[in-house]
């Protein structure tokens, strides 16, 4: 059903964790100054405003990344 596909792209199971994971991956290829919450949202496939429910801005995302560590 198309409704299920639409719901899947709209609702993300654990968006905060996915944002952090995707940000870490992007940081491997670019500098912190090039990270963008909206670009991360596009990469994950959620609305460009969805990350702002978890992070007020990029500096809050970077702080969460630093607190979390890279998992290595």
CHARMM-style PDB file with segment names, atoms N, HN, CA, C and O in Angstrom:
ATOM      1  N   UNK     1       0.825  -1.186   0.000  1.00  0.00      PROA
ATOM      2  CA  UNK     1       0.000   0.000   0.000  1.00  0.00      PROA
ATOM      3  C   UNK     1       0.867   1.246   0.000  1.00  0.00      PROA
ATOM      4  O   UNK     1       1.914   1.264   0.647  1.00  0.00      PROA
ATOM      5  N   UNK     2       0.466   2.258  -0.691  1.00  0.00      PROA
ATOM      6  HN  UNK     2      -0.384   2.243  -1.216  1.00  0.00      PROA
ATOM      7  CA  UNK     2       1.262   3.478  -0.735  1.00  0.00      PROA
ATOM      8  C   UNK     2       1.239   4.214   0.590  1.00  0.00      PROA
ATOM      9  O   UNK     2       2.187   4.931   0.909  1.00  0.00      PROA
ATOM     10  N   UNK     3       0.187   4.057   1.364  1.00  0.00      PROA
ATOM     11  HN  UNK     3      -0.584   3.474   1.104  1.00  0.00      PROA
ATOM     12  CA  UNK     3       0.114   4.714   2.666  1.00  0.00      PROA
ATOM     13  C   UNK     3       1.222   4.224   3.590  1.00  0.00      PROA
ATOM     14  O   UNK     3       1.792   5.015   4.342  1.00  0.00      PROA
ATOM     15  N   UNK     4       1.534   2.939   3.546  1.00  0.00      PROA
ATOM     16  HN  UNK     4       1.071   2.296   2.936  1.00  0.00      PROA
ATOM     17  CA  UNK     4       2.598   2.380   4.366  1.00  0.00      PROA
ATOM     18  C   UNK     4       3.942   2.965   3.954  1.00  0.00      PROA
ATOM     19  O   UNK     4       4.742   3.330   4.815  1.00  0.00      PROA
ATOM     20  N   UNK     5       4.202   3.059   2.665  1.00  0.00      PROA
ATOM     21  HN  UNK     5       3.552   2.763   1.966  1.00  0.00      PROA
ATOM     22  CA  UNK     5       5.464   3.615   2.189  1.00  0.00      PROA
ATOM     23  C   UNK     5       5.607   5.069   2.624  1.00  0.00      PROA
ATOM     24  O   UNK     5       6.690   5.491   3.028  1.00  0.00      PROA
ATOM     25  N   UNK     6       4.526   5.836   2.545  1.00  0.00      PROA
ATOM     26  HN  UNK     6       3.646   5.494   2.217  1.00  0.00      PROA
ATOM     27  CA  UNK     6       4.568   7.233   2.964  1.00  0.00      PROA
ATOM     28  C   UNK     6       4.825   7.325   4.456  1.00  0.00      PROA
ATOM     29  O   UNK     6       5.623   8.153   4.894  1.00  0.00      PROA
ATOM     30  N   UNK     7       4.165   6.492   5.241  1.00  0.00      PROA
ATOM     31  HN  UNK     7       3.516   5.819   4.885  1.00  0.00      PROA
ATOM     32  CA  UNK     7       4.367   6.506   6.687  1.00  0.00      PROA
ATOM     33  C   UNK     7       5.800   6.164   7.039  1.00  0.00      PROA
ATOM     34  O   UNK     7       6.368   6.745   7.964  1.00  0.00      PROA
ATOM     35  N   UNK     8       6.393   5.224   6.310  1.00  0.00      PROA
ATOM     36  HN  UNK     8       5.932   4.752   5.558  1.00  0.00      PROA
ATOM     37  CA  UNK     8       7.756   4.809   6.611  1.00  0.00      PROA
ATOM     38  C   UNK     8       8.743   5.953   6.397  1.00  0.00      PROA
ATOM     39  O   UNK     8       9.677   6.108   7.183  1.00  0.00      PROA
ATOM     40  N   UNK     9       8.558   6.751   5.357  1.00  0.00      PROA
ATOM     41  HN  UNK     9       7.799   6.625   4.718  1.00  0.00      PROA
ATOM     42  CA  UNK     9       9.472   7.857   5.125  1.00  0.00      PROA
ATOM     43  C   UNK     9       9.214   8.999   6.098  1.00  0.00      PROA
ATOM     44  O   UNK     9      10.126   9.764   6.409  1.00  0.00      PROA
ATOM     45  N   UNK    10       7.978   9.120   6.581  1.00  0.00      PROA
ATOM     46  HN  UNK    10       7.237   8.498   6.328  1.00  0.00      PROA
ATOM     47  CA  UNK    10       7.652  10.206   7.501  1.00  0.00      PROA
ATOM     48  C   UNK    10       8.122   9.902   8.910  1.00  0.00      PROA
ATOM     49  O   UNK    10       8.702  10.766   9.568  1.00  0.00      PROA
ATOM     50  N   UNK    11       7.882   8.696   9.379  1.00  0.00      PROA
ATOM     51  HN  UNK    11       7.411   7.995   8.844  1.00  0.00      PROA
ATOM     52  CA  UNK    11       8.231   8.331  10.749  1.00  0.00      PROA
ATOM     53  C   UNK    11       9.514   7.511  10.752  1.00  0.00      PROA
ATOM     54  O   UNK    11       9.655   6.537  10.013  1.00  0.00      PROA
ATOM     55  N   UNK    12      10.420   7.922  11.581  1.00  0.00      PROA
ATOM     56  HN  UNK    12      10.305   8.713  12.181  1.00  0.00      PROA
ATOM     57  CA  UNK    12      11.700   7.230  11.666  1.00  0.00      PROA
ATOM     58  C   UNK    12      11.804   6.622  13.056  1.00  0.00      PROA
ATOM     59  O   UNK    12      11.504   7.287  14.048  1.00  0.00      PROA
ATOM     60  N   UNK    13      12.223   5.379  13.137  1.00  0.00      PROA
ATOM     61  HN  UNK    13      12.468   4.839  12.332  1.00  0.00      PROA
ATOM     62  CA  UNK    13      12.286   4.674  14.416  1.00  0.00      PROA
ATOM     63  C   UNK    13      13.127   5.353  15.478  1.00  0.00      PROA
ATOM     64  O   UNK    13      12.640   5.577  16.586  1.00  0.00      PROA
ATOM     65  N   UNK    14      14.361   5.685  15.180  1.00  0.00      PROA
ATOM     66  HN  UNK    14      14.756   5.503  14.279  1.00  0.00      PROA
ATOM     67  CA  UNK    14      15.238   6.343  16.143  1.00  0.00      PROA
ATOM     68  C   UNK    14      16.042   7.405  15.400  1.00  0.00      PROA
ATOM     69  O   UNK    14      17.216   7.219  15.081  1.00  0.00      PROA
ATOM     70  N   UNK    15      15.377   8.513  15.140  1.00  0.00      PROA
ATOM     71  HN  UNK    15      14.424   8.665  15.399  1.00  0.00      PROA
ATOM     72  CA  UNK    15      15.976   9.556  14.320  1.00  0.00      PROA
ATOM     73  C   UNK    15      17.219  10.143  14.957  1.00  0.00      PROA
ATOM     74  O   UNK    15      18.190  10.421  14.253  1.00  0.00      PROA
ATOM     75  N   UNK    16      17.223  10.339  16.253  1.00  0.00      PROA
ATOM     76  HN  UNK    16      16.434  10.113  16.826  1.00  0.00      PROA
ATOM     77  CA  UNK    16      18.386  10.919  16.925  1.00  0.00      PROA
ATOM     78  C   UNK    16      19.639  10.073  16.667  1.00  0.00      PROA
ATOM     79  O   UNK    16      20.682  10.600  16.282  1.00  0.00      PROA
ATOM     80  N   UNK    17      19.526   8.767  16.883  1.00  0.00      PROA
ATOM     81  HN  UNK    17      18.679   8.339  17.197  1.00  0.00      PROA
ATOM     82  CA  UNK    17      20.666   7.871  16.667  1.00  0.00      PROA
ATOM     83  C   UNK    17      21.087   7.861  15.202  1.00  0.00      PROA
ATOM     84  O   UNK    17      22.280   7.852  14.901  1.00  0.00      PROA
ATOM     85  N   UNK    18      20.123   7.861  14.295  1.00  0.00      PROA
ATOM     86  HN  UNK    18      19.154   7.868  14.539  1.00  0.00      PROA
ATOM     87  CA  UNK    18      20.441   7.855  12.868  1.00  0.00      PROA
ATOM     88  C   UNK    18      21.116   9.158  12.454  1.00  0.00      PROA
ATOM     89  O   UNK    18      22.032   9.144  11.632  1.00  0.00      PROA
ATOM     90  N   UNK    19      20.680  10.274  13.010  1.00  0.00      PROA
ATOM     91  HN  UNK    19      19.937  10.285  13.678  1.00  0.00      PROA
ATOM     92  CA  UNK    19      21.331  11.556  12.728  1.00  0.00      PROA
ATOM     93  C   UNK    19      22.781  11.539  13.203  1.00  0.00      PROA
ATOM     94  O   UNK    19      23.682  11.985  12.492  1.00  0.00      PROA
ATOM     95  N   UNK    20      22.992  11.030  14.392  1.00  0.00      PROA
ATOM     96  HN  UNK    20      22.259  10.668  14.969  1.00  0.00      PROA
ATOM     97  CA  UNK    20      24.351  10.953  14.929  1.00  0.00      PROA
ATOM     98  C   UNK    20      25.226  10.033  14.085  1.00  0.00      PROA
ATOM     99  O   UNK    20      26.362  10.380  13.761  1.00  0.00      PROA
ATOM    100  N   UNK    21      24.706   8.871  13.730  1.00  0.00      PROA
ATOM    101  HN  UNK    21      23.783   8.589  13.993  1.00  0.00      PROA
ATOM    102  CA  UNK    21      25.472   7.927  12.899  1.00  0.00      PROA
ATOM    103  C   UNK    21      25.823   8.535  11.542  1.00  0.00      PROA
ATOM    104  O   UNK    21      26.956   8.423  11.075  1.00  0.00      PROA
ATOM    105  N   UNK    22      24.846   9.173  10.922  1.00  0.00      PROA
ATOM    106  HN  UNK    22      23.925   9.263  11.302  1.00  0.00      PROA
ATOM    107  CA  UNK    22      25.060   9.771   9.606  1.00  0.00      PROA
ATOM    108  C   UNK    22      26.025  10.942   9.699  1.00  0.00      PROA
ATOM    109  O   UNK    22      26.858  11.132   8.813  1.00  0.00      PROA
ATOM    110  N   UNK    23      25.919  11.721  10.755  1.00  0.00      PROA
ATOM    111  HN  UNK    23      25.242  11.566  11.475  1.00  0.00      PROA
ATOM    112  CA  UNK    23      26.840  12.850  10.949  1.00  0.00      PROA
ATOM    113  C   UNK    23      28.276  12.366  11.115  1.00  0.00      PROA
ATOM    114  O   UNK    23      29.202  12.963  10.565  1.00  0.00      PROA
ATOM    115  N   UNK    24      28.463  11.291  11.870  1.00  0.00      PROA
ATOM    116  HN  UNK    24      27.711  10.807  12.317  1.00  0.00      PROA
ATOM    117  CA  UNK    24      29.808  10.729  12.053  1.00  0.00      PROA
ATOM    118  C   UNK    24      30.359  10.275  10.705  1.00  0.00      PROA
ATOM    119  O   UNK    24      31.523  10.530  10.396  1.00  0.00      PROA
ATOM    120  N   UNK    25      29.536   9.605   9.902  1.00  0.00      PROA
ATOM    121  HN  UNK    25      28.590   9.398  10.153  1.00  0.00      PROA
ATOM    122  CA  UNK    25      29.980   9.152   8.579  1.00  0.00      PROA
ATOM    123  C   UNK    25      30.339  10.335   7.688  1.00  0.00      PROA
ATOM    124  O   UNK    25      31.355  10.304   6.995  1.00  0.00      PROA
ATOM    125  N   UNK    26      29.515  11.370   7.702  1.00  0.00      PROA
ATOM    126  HN  UNK    26      28.689  11.395   8.265  1.00  0.00      PROA
ATOM    127  CA  UNK    26      29.800  12.535   6.865  1.00  0.00      PROA
ATOM    128  C   UNK    26      31.045  13.261   7.343  1.00  0.00      PROA
ATOM    129  O   UNK    26      31.799  13.810   6.539  1.00  0.00      PROA
ATOM    130  N   UNK    27      31.259  13.263   8.642  1.00  0.00      PROA
ATOM    131  HN  UNK    27      30.647  12.817   9.295  1.00  0.00      PROA
ATOM    132  CA  UNK    27      32.431  13.934   9.201  1.00  0.00      PROA
ATOM    133  C   UNK    27      33.730  13.267   8.761  1.00  0.00      PROA
ATOM    134  O   UNK    27      34.782  13.905   8.736  1.00  0.00      PROA
ATOM    135  N   UNK    28      33.655  11.984   8.413  1.00  0.00      PROA
ATOM    136  HN  UNK    28      32.800  11.465   8.433  1.00  0.00      PROA
ATOM    137  CA  UNK    28      34.833  11.275   7.907  1.00  0.00      PROA
ATOM    138  C   UNK    28      35.263  11.807   6.542  1.00  0.00      PROA
ATOM    139  O   UNK    28      36.418  11.653   6.146  1.00  0.00      PROA
ATOM    140  N   UNK    29      34.327  12.433   5.823  1.00  0.00      PROA
ATOM    141  HN  UNK    29      33.389  12.558   6.145  1.00  0.00      PROA
ATOM    142  CA  UNK    29      34.591  12.897   4.461  1.00  0.00      PROA
ATOM    143  C   UNK    29      34.629  14.412   4.323  1.00  0.00      PROA
ATOM    144  O   UNK    29      35.035  14.931   3.283  1.00  0.00      PROA
ATOM    145  N   UNK    30      34.211  15.123   5.360  1.00  0.00      PROA
ATOM    146  HN  UNK    30      33.881  14.702   6.205  1.00  0.00      PROA
ATOM    147  CA  UNK    30      34.135  16.580   5.291  1.00  0.00      PROA
ATOM    148  C   UNK    30      34.415  17.172   6.665  1.00  0.00      PROA
ATOM    149  O   UNK    30      34.461  16.443   7.655  1.00  0.00      PROA
ATOM    150  N   UNK    31      34.596  18.443   6.732  1.00  0.00      PROA
ATOM    151  HN  UNK    31      34.558  19.035   5.927  1.00  0.00      PROA
ATOM    152  CA  UNK    31      34.837  19.096   8.011  1.00  0.00      PROA
ATOM    153  C   UNK    31      33.548  19.400   8.750  1.00  0.00      PROA
ATOM    154  O   UNK    31      32.467  19.378   8.161  1.00  0.00      PROA
ATOM    155  N   UNK    32      33.661  19.683  10.036  1.00  0.00      PROA
ATOM    156  HN  UNK    32      34.539  19.701  10.514  1.00  0.00      PROA
ATOM    157  CA  UNK    32      32.499  19.985  10.870  1.00  0.00      PROA
ATOM    158  C   UNK    32      31.748  21.203  10.348  1.00  0.00      PROA
ATOM    159  O   UNK    32      30.525  21.280  10.470  1.00  0.00      PROA
ATOM    160  N   UNK    33      32.472  22.151   9.771  1.00  0.00      PROA
ATOM    161  HN  UNK    33      33.465  22.089   9.673  1.00  0.00      PROA
ATOM    162  CA  UNK    33      31.820  23.357   9.264  1.00  0.00      PROA
ATOM    163  C   UNK    33      30.870  23.055   8.112  1.00  0.00      PROA
ATOM    164  O   UNK    33      29.974  23.850   7.829  1.00  0.00      PROA
ATOM    165  N   UNK    34      31.053  21.914   7.442  1.00  0.00      PROA
ATOM    166  HN  UNK    34      31.781  21.268   7.671  1.00  0.00      PROA
ATOM    167  CA  UNK    34      30.195  21.549   6.318  1.00  0.00      PROA
ATOM    168  C   UNK    34      29.009  20.670   6.717  1.00  0.00      PROA
ATOM    169  O   UNK    34      28.157  20.366   5.882  1.00  0.00      PROA
ATOM    170  N   UNK    35      28.949  20.261   7.980  1.00  0.00      PROA
ATOM    171  HN  UNK    35      29.641  20.508   8.658  1.00  0.00      PROA
ATOM    172  CA  UNK    35      27.788  19.489   8.432  1.00  0.00      PROA
ATOM    173  C   UNK    35      26.566  20.388   8.462  1.00  0.00      PROA
ATOM    174  O   UNK    35      26.659  21.564   8.812  1.00  0.00      PROA
ATOM    175  N   UNK    36      25.428  19.836   8.099  1.00  0.00      PROA
ATOM    176  HN  UNK    36      25.352  18.881   7.815  1.00  0.00      PROA
ATOM    177  CA  UNK    36      24.179  20.583   8.075  1.00  0.00      PROA
ATOM    178  C   UNK    36      23.052  19.661   8.543  1.00  0.00      PROA
ATOM    179  O   UNK    36      22.928  18.536   8.058  1.00  0.00      PROA
ATOM    180  N   UNK    37      22.243  20.128   9.469  1.00  0.00      PROA
ATOM    181  HN  UNK    37      22.343  21.042   9.863  1.00  0.00      PROA
ATOM    182  CA  UNK    37      21.114  19.325   9.930  1.00  0.00      PROA
ATOM    183  C   UNK    37      20.152  19.036   8.781  1.00  0.00      PROA
ATOM    184  O   UNK    37      19.625  17.929   8.672  1.00  0.00      PROA
ATOM    185  N   UNK    38      19.930  20.012   7.944  1.00  0.00      PROA
ATOM    186  HN  UNK    38      20.359  20.911   8.033  1.00  0.00      PROA
ATOM    187  CA  UNK    38      19.021  19.804   6.808  1.00  0.00      PROA
ATOM    188  C   UNK    38      19.592  18.801   5.808  1.00  0.00      PROA
ATOM    189  O   UNK    38      18.857  17.972   5.272  1.00  0.00      PROA
ATOM    190  N   UNK    39      20.884  18.873   5.560  1.00  0.00      PROA
ATOM    191  HN  UNK    39      21.481  19.546   5.995  1.00  0.00      PROA
ATOM    192  CA  UNK    39      21.516  17.912   4.647  1.00  0.00      PROA
ATOM    193  C   UNK    39      21.477  16.505   5.240  1.00  0.00      PROA
ATOM    194  O   UNK    39      21.272  15.531   4.516  1.00  0.00      PROA
ATOM    195  N   UNK    40      21.672  16.397   6.549  1.00  0.00      PROA
ATOM    196  HN  UNK    40      21.839  17.188   7.137  1.00  0.00      PROA
ATOM    197  CA  UNK    40      21.564  15.086   7.203  1.00  0.00      PROA
ATOM    198  C   UNK    40      20.157  14.533   7.044  1.00  0.00      PROA
ATOM    199  O   UNK    40      19.978  13.344   6.779  1.00  0.00      PROA
ATOM    200  N   UNK    41      19.161  15.395   7.206  1.00  0.00      PROA
ATOM    201  HN  UNK    41      19.307  16.360   7.421  1.00  0.00      PROA
ATOM    202  CA  UNK    41      17.766  14.964   7.045  1.00  0.00      PROA
ATOM    203  C   UNK    41      17.523  14.442   5.635  1.00  0.00      PROA
ATOM    204  O   UNK    41      16.885  13.406   5.453  1.00  0.00      PROA
ATOM    205  N   UNK    42      18.028  15.155   4.646  1.00  0.00      PROA
ATOM    206  HN  UNK    42      18.547  15.997   4.794  1.00  0.00      PROA
ATOM    207  CA  UNK    42      17.859  14.696   3.261  1.00  0.00      PROA
ATOM    208  C   UNK    42      18.538  13.340   3.057  1.00  0.00      PROA
ATOM    209  O   UNK    42      17.989  12.466   2.386  1.00  0.00      PROA
ATOM    210  N   UNK    43      19.714  13.166   3.627  1.00  0.00      PROA
ATOM    211  HN  UNK    43      20.160  13.876   4.172  1.00  0.00      PROA
ATOM    212  CA  UNK    43      20.443  11.905   3.474  1.00  0.00      PROA
ATOM    213  C   UNK    43      19.691  10.734   4.103  1.00  0.00      PROA
ATOM    214  O   UNK    43      19.745   9.611   3.600  1.00  0.00      PROA
ATOM    215  N   UNK    44      18.998  11.000   5.194  1.00  0.00      PROA
ATOM    216  HN  UNK    44      18.955  11.911   5.602  1.00  0.00      PROA
ATOM    217  CA  UNK    44      18.259   9.955   5.905  1.00  0.00      PROA
ATOM    218  C   UNK    44      16.881   9.732   5.288  1.00  0.00      PROA
ATOM    219  O   UNK    44      16.315   8.643   5.387  1.00  0.00      PROA
ATOM    220  N   UNK    45      16.351  10.764   4.657  1.00  0.00      PROA
ATOM    221  HN  UNK    45      16.811  11.649   4.576  1.00  0.00      PROA
ATOM    222  CA  UNK    45      15.043  10.638   4.018  1.00  0.00      PROA
ATOM    223  C   UNK    45      13.888  11.105   4.888  1.00  0.00      PROA
ATOM    224  O   UNK    45      12.771  10.603   4.766  1.00  0.00      PROA
ATOM    225  N   UNK    46      14.156  12.066   5.765  1.00  0.00      PROA
ATOM    226  HN  UNK    46      15.064  12.473   5.864  1.00  0.00      PROA
ATOM    227  CA  UNK    46      13.089  12.648   6.587  1.00  0.00      PROA
ATOM    228  C   UNK    46      12.959  14.121   6.220  1.00  0.00      PROA
ATOM    229  O   UNK    46      13.780  14.647   5.468  1.00  0.00      PROA
ATOM    230  N   UNK    47      11.943  14.786   6.741  1.00  0.00      PROA
ATOM    231  HN  UNK    47      11.276  14.359   7.352  1.00  0.00      PROA
ATOM    232  CA  UNK    47      11.764  16.201   6.442  1.00  0.00      PROA
ATOM    233  C   UNK    47      12.963  16.988   6.953  1.00  0.00      PROA
ATOM    234  O   UNK    47      13.624  16.586   7.910  1.00  0.00      PROA
ATOM    235  N   UNK    48      13.229  18.099   6.310  1.00  0.00      PROA
ATOM    236  HN  UNK    48      12.693  18.426   5.533  1.00  0.00      PROA
ATOM    237  CA  UNK    48      14.396  18.890   6.673  1.00  0.00      PROA
ATOM    238  C   UNK    48      14.261  19.556   8.038  1.00  0.00      PROA
ATOM    239  O   UNK    48      15.252  20.034   8.591  1.00  0.00      PROA
ATOM    240  N   UNK    49      13.071  19.591   8.577  1.00  0.00      PROA
ATOM    241  HN  UNK    49      12.266  19.203   8.128  1.00  0.00      PROA
ATOM    242  CA  UNK    49      12.887  20.176   9.909  1.00  0.00      PROA
ATOM    243  C   UNK    49      12.889  19.123  11.021  1.00  0.00      PROA
ATOM    244  O   UNK    49      12.969  19.474  12.198  1.00  0.00      PROA
ATOM    245  N   UNK    50      12.801  17.844  10.665  1.00  0.00      PROA
ATOM    246  HN  UNK    50      12.736  17.559   9.708  1.00  0.00      PROA
ATOM    247  CA  UNK    50      12.745  16.770  11.667  1.00  0.00      PROA
ATOM    248  C   UNK    50      13.933  16.759  12.635  1.00  0.00      PROA
ATOM    249  O   UNK    50      13.722  16.536  13.827  1.00  0.00      PROA
ATOM    250  N   UNK    51      15.165  16.988  12.184  1.00  0.00      PROA
ATOM    251  HN  UNK    51      15.337  17.170  11.216  1.00  0.00      PROA
ATOM    252  CA  UNK    51      16.297  16.961  13.126  1.00  0.00      PROA
ATOM    253  C   UNK    51      16.189  17.993  14.244  1.00  0.00      PROA
ATOM    254  O   UNK    51      16.766  17.813  15.316  1.00  0.00      PROA
ATOM    255  N   UNK    52      15.454  19.071  13.996  1.00  0.00      PROA
ATOM    256  HN  UNK    52      14.985  19.217  13.125  1.00  0.00      PROA
ATOM    257  CA  UNK    52      15.339  20.130  14.999  1.00  0.00      PROA
ATOM    258  C   UNK    52      14.474  19.715  16.189  1.00  0.00      PROA
ATOM    259  O   UNK    52      14.402  20.439  17.182  1.00  0.00      PROA
ATOM    260  N   UNK    53      13.826  18.571  16.098  1.00  0.00      PROA
ATOM    261  HN  UNK    53      13.884  17.983  15.291  1.00  0.00      PROA
ATOM    262  CA  UNK    53      13.117  18.016  17.261  1.00  0.00      PROA
ATOM    263  C   UNK    53      14.099  17.375  18.239  1.00  0.00      PROA
ATOM    264  O   UNK    53      13.771  17.146  19.403  1.00  0.00      PROA
ATOM    265  N   UNK    54      15.298  17.093  17.754  1.00  0.00      PROA
ATOM    266  HN  UNK    54      15.564  17.279  16.809  1.00  0.00      PROA
ATOM    267  CA  UNK    54      16.313  16.432  18.573  1.00  0.00      PROA
ATOM    268  C   UNK    54      17.502  17.337  18.891  1.00  0.00      PROA
ATOM    269  O   UNK    54      18.139  17.187  19.934  1.00  0.00      PROA
ATOM    270  N   UNK    55      17.794  18.261  18.006  1.00  0.00      PROA
ATOM    271  HN  UNK    55      17.277  18.383  17.159  1.00  0.00      PROA
ATOM    272  CA  UNK    55      18.936  19.166  18.181  1.00  0.00      PROA
ATOM    273  C   UNK    55      18.498  20.575  17.817  1.00  0.00      PROA
ATOM    274  O   UNK    55      17.918  20.794  16.753  1.00  0.00      PROA
ATOM    275  N   UNK    56      18.772  21.528  18.696  1.00  0.00      PROA
ATOM    276  HN  UNK    56      19.243  21.349  19.560  1.00  0.00      PROA
ATOM    277  CA  UNK    56      18.379  22.916  18.447  1.00  0.00      PROA
ATOM    278  C   UNK    56      19.149  23.510  17.275  1.00  0.00      PROA
ATOM    279  O   UNK    56      18.624  24.332  16.523  1.00  0.00      PROA
ATOM    280  N   UNK    57      20.401  23.084  17.130  1.00  0.00      PROA
ATOM    281  HN  UNK    57      20.828  22.417  17.741  1.00  0.00      PROA
ATOM    282  CA  UNK    57      21.248  23.598  16.058  1.00  0.00      PROA
ATOM    283  C   UNK    57      22.445  22.677  15.867  1.00  0.00      PROA
ATOM    284  O   UNK    57      22.576  21.660  16.548  1.00  0.00      PROA
ATOM    285  N   UNK    58      23.304  23.042  14.946  1.00  0.00      PROA
ATOM    286  HN  UNK    58      23.198  23.868  14.394  1.00  0.00      PROA
ATOM    287  CA  UNK    58      24.457  22.204  14.625  1.00  0.00      PROA
ATOM    288  C   UNK    58      25.401  22.053  15.815  1.00  0.00      PROA
ATOM    289  O   UNK    58      25.985  20.986  16.007  1.00  0.00      PROA
ATOM    290  N   UNK    59      25.557  23.107  16.615  1.00  0.00      PROA
ATOM    291  HN  UNK    59      25.083  23.973  16.459  1.00  0.00      PROA
ATOM    292  CA  UNK    59      26.469  23.003  17.756  1.00  0.00      PROA
ATOM    293  C   UNK    59      25.957  21.977  18.771  1.00  0.00      PROA
ATOM    294  O   UNK    59      26.752  21.302  19.425  1.00  0.00      PROA
ATOM    295  N   UNK    60      24.649  21.862  18.902  1.00  0.00      PROA
ATOM    296  HN  UNK    60      24.003  22.411  18.371  1.00  0.00      PROA
ATOM    297  CA  UNK    60      24.098  20.844  19.799  1.00  0.00      PROA
ATOM    298  C   UNK    60      24.328  19.439  19.238  1.00  0.00      PROA
ATOM    299  O   UNK    60      24.595  18.503  19.992  1.00  0.00      PROA
ATOM    300  N   UNK    61      24.225  19.294  17.933  1.00  0.00      PROA
ATOM    301  HN  UNK    61      24.008  20.054  17.320  1.00  0.00      PROA
ATOM    302  CA  UNK    61      24.531  18.013  17.280  1.00  0.00      PROA
ATOM    303  C   UNK    61      25.996  17.645  17.512  1.00  0.00      PROA
ATOM    304  O   UNK    61      26.301  16.508  17.872  1.00  0.00      PROA
ATOM    305  N   UNK    62      26.895  18.595  17.309  1.00  0.00      PROA
ATOM    306  HN  UNK    62      26.647  19.519  17.016  1.00  0.00      PROA
ATOM    307  CA  UNK    62      28.319  18.333  17.507  1.00  0.00      PROA
ATOM    308  C   UNK    62      28.625  17.975  18.957  1.00  0.00      PROA
ATOM    309  O   UNK    62      29.456  17.104  19.214  1.00  0.00      PROA
ATOM    310  N   UNK    63      27.966  18.634  19.906  1.00  0.00      PROA
ATOM    311  HN  UNK    63      27.291  19.342  19.698  1.00  0.00      PROA
ATOM    312  CA  UNK    63      28.155  18.316  21.320  1.00  0.00      PROA
ATOM    313  C   UNK    63      27.681  16.902  21.612  1.00  0.00      PROA
ATOM    314  O   UNK    63      28.333  16.175  22.361  1.00  0.00      PROA
ATOM    315  N   UNK    64      26.549  16.501  21.029  1.00  0.00      PROA
ATOM    316  HN  UNK    64      26.019  17.092  20.421  1.00  0.00      PROA
ATOM    317  CA  UNK    64      26.045  15.142  21.241  1.00  0.00      PROA
ATOM    318  C   UNK    64      26.997  14.123  20.625  1.00  0.00      PROA
ATOM    319  O   UNK    64      27.205  13.047  21.186  1.00  0.00      PROA
ATOM    320  N   UNK    65      27.570  14.457  19.483  1.00  0.00      PROA
ATOM    321  HN  UNK    65      27.401  15.332  19.028  1.00  0.00      PROA
ATOM    322  CA  UNK    65      28.542  13.559  18.851  1.00  0.00      PROA
ATOM    323  C   UNK    65      29.764  13.403  19.752  1.00  0.00      PROA
ATOM    324  O   UNK    65      30.276  12.295  19.917  1.00  0.00      PROA
ATOM    325  N   UNK    66      30.223  14.485  20.325  1.00  0.00      PROA
ATOM    326  HN  UNK    66      29.807  15.384  20.191  1.00  0.00      PROA
ATOM    327  CA  UNK    66      31.401  14.431  21.202  1.00  0.00      PROA
ATOM    328  C   UNK    66      31.105  13.646  22.464  1.00  0.00      PROA
ATOM    329  O   UNK    66      31.952  12.888  22.938  1.00  0.00      PROA
ATOM    330  N   UNK    67      29.912  13.819  23.014  1.00  0.00      PROA
ATOM    331  HN  UNK    67      29.224  14.435  22.629  1.00  0.00      PROA
ATOM    332  CA  UNK    67      29.518  13.100  24.221  1.00  0.00      PROA
ATOM    333  C   UNK    67      29.386  11.614  23.957  1.00  0.00      PROA
ATOM    334  O   UNK    67      29.798  10.782  24.765  1.00  0.00      PROA
ATOM    335  N   UNK    68      28.805  11.298  22.813  1.00  0.00      PROA
ATOM    336  HN  UNK    68      28.471  11.974  22.157  1.00  0.00      PROA
ATOM    337  CA  UNK    68      28.575   9.891  22.421  1.00  0.00      PROA
ATOM    338  C   UNK    68      29.869   9.196  22.064  1.00  0.00      PROA
ATOM    339  O   UNK    68      30.025   8.005  22.336  1.00  0.00      PROA
ATOM    340  N   UNK    69      30.801   9.916  21.459  1.00  0.00      PROA
ATOM    341  HN  UNK    69      30.674  10.883  21.238  1.00  0.00      PROA
ATOM    342  CA  UNK    69      32.017   9.283  20.962  1.00  0.00      PROA
ATOM    343  C   UNK    69      31.764   8.665  19.604  1.00  0.00      PROA
ATOM    344  O   UNK    69      30.646   8.727  19.094  1.00  0.00      PROA
ATOM    345  N   UNK    70      32.758   8.087  19.028  1.00  0.00      PROA
ATOM    346  HN  UNK    70      33.666   8.037  19.443  1.00  0.00      PROA
ATOM    347  CA  UNK    70      32.614   7.518  17.703  1.00  0.00      PROA
ATOM    348  C   UNK    70      32.354   6.023  17.730  1.00  0.00      PROA
ATOM    349  O   UNK    70      32.176   5.407  16.679  1.00  0.00      PROA
ATOM    350  N   UNK    71      32.331   5.432  18.912  1.00  0.00      PROA
ATOM    351  HN  UNK    71      32.476   5.931  19.766  1.00  0.00      PROA
ATOM    352  CA  UNK    71      32.055   4.012  19.006  1.00  0.00      PROA
ATOM    353  C   UNK    71      33.214   3.132  18.620  1.00  0.00      PROA
ATOM    354  O   UNK    71      33.034   1.940  18.371  1.00  0.00      PROA
ATOM    355  N   UNK    72      34.409   3.703  18.564  1.00  0.00      PROA
ATOM    356  HN  UNK    72      34.556   4.671  18.766  1.00  0.00      PROA
ATOM    357  CA  UNK    72      35.551   2.878  18.151  1.00  0.00      PROA
ATOM    358  C   UNK    72      36.192   2.188  19.323  1.00  0.00      PROA
ATOM    359  OT1 UNK    72      37.166   1.456  19.151  1.00  0.00      PROA
TER     360      UNK     72
END
